[in-house]
Amino acid sequence: MKLFWKDQTPLLICYIAQMLLIPLLYWLSGENRPLRIIGYGIMLSSAILLIYLVIRYIQFRKLYQRLSAMEFIASSKELPREPLGDAPLPEAVQDMLRIYDRYYQDKLSVHAKRTGQHIVFINRWVHQMKTPLSVIQLTLRDIDQTSASDSIQEELERLRKGFEMVLYTSRLDQFEEDFRVEQIRLLQAVKEAVTENRRLFIRKGLQPDIRIDEDWIVYSDAKWMRFMLNQILINAVNYSAGKGQTILITARKSSEQIMLDIQDQGIGISREDLKRVFQPYFTGEQGRQYQESTGMGLYLVREICSRLGHQVAIESEPGDGTTVRFTFHHTPNNDETY
């Protein structure tokens, strides 16, 4: 209703100005028309205007209501299909919306198709690149252990982790089609992640200290959880090299949740950077010291946690190490839609 009156404001202003000008015109012309006749004219004009406004509102009511609810329509992410009215203007607006909707649906379809093809290409490419990496690793076993072979092995590990990062980044856009929530033994998942990165632990001279009850179970996706744990362990080891001797991995349990802490004794994160560590491509002051830092690891971890219904938080002080805390559900979480 408010939008209707705003739309008719110019008409009402013109009408009021006209009703004031008519008596003034009679007075300037010297015609002494009775006030009763002038009043009848004003009343008749007002009645005609009122009838016009009522008819206009009836014809445009749906259009005004729809325009007044634009914020709700935008949040619903769906174009209303109901007709806006039978008058020419609402019909023209409806036709225009249909044309725009068809145009943008076609554009989105083309974009989605190209994105899907790109993701398929990236996935196939990454899998193809894993084959020569595996061959090179097998070949290195037949070569005498030297500093050169150790360096090659280290670079191969970086390549493998890089390919994995690309693969999981591309899969994130189709996350809903690529996950399955199940019961996971937390201790087993952590041990598998540590084992996968054992060479990195050995190379950096660090030891994992795992303190988790073997019977504790969480609900998550095994594949995505392994990726998250790998990212945090790699960061903990890289930023502790040459300083800390232990990566402490502990867990504690509440009535419905299990908190997993991965704590290093590394260089820590400054308070200014701590607020931005989950932003994509942000490496921070400490991250710039390591050329392999992409700034995508923590961003992906946060996105995965959000989509799986988990929580992730970071506590850190410069020079005193960093603690990454995951919060999992150890009972089915009915509030989350998996």
Secondary structure, DSSP 8 states (H G I E B T S, - for coil): -HHHHHHHHHHHHHHHHHHHHHHHHHHHHT----HHHHHHHHHHHHHHHHHHHHHHHHHHHHHHHHHHTHHHHHHHTS---S---SSHHHHHHHHHHHHHHHHHHHHHHHHHHHHHHHHHHHHHHHHHHHHHHHHHHHHHHTS---HHHHHHHHHHHHHHHHHHHHHHHHHGGGGGGS---EEEEHHHHHHHHHHHTHHHHHHHT-EEEEE--TT-EEEE-HHHHHHHHHHHHHHHHHTTTTT-SEEEEEEEE-SSEEEEEEE--S----HHHHTTTTSTT--HHHHTTSTT--S-HHHHHHHHHHHHT-EEEEEE-TTS-EEEEEEEESS--TTS--
